[in-house]
Amino acid sequence: MLIDWLDAFGRGTWEDWGTIERGFKEHIVCEAVGFYATEDKNFYCITMGIQTDPNSRPFLKVEFIPKGAVVKMVKLKD
């Protein structure tokens, strides 16, 4: 699964209205590729890897992406 989502961002100094206007136009879009693990009403959860050894943890790095921030999702393969 490929997911594009809007990332939170900000500035840590005093700024003017121009900074705010640029922020709305020049926002940050992140992109992640991973295996779909699960979801709830607020988040999609993807993982970078899945393994089947019953004596080990099954997921390699999990990522929780807020559903409200998603701008595009593409299923890559069955």
LINMOKA-V923412 format. One record per backbone hydrogen bond with DSSP energy under -1.0 kcal/mol. CO is the residue of the C=O (numbers start at 1). NH is the residue of the N-H. Records with the same first field share a line. If there is no record, write none. Layout:
# LINMOKA-V923412
CO: NH, NH
This chain:
# LINMOKA-V923412
1: 34
2: 74
3: 32
4: 71, 72
5: 30
16: 20
17: 21
18: 22
19: 23
20: 24
21: 25
22: 26
28: 7
30: 5
32: 3
35: 47
38: 45
42: 67
43: 40
44: 65
45: 37, 38
46: 63
47: 35
49: 60
53: 56
58: 51
60: 48
61: 48
63: 46
65: 44
66: 69
67: 70
69: 6
72: 4
74: 2
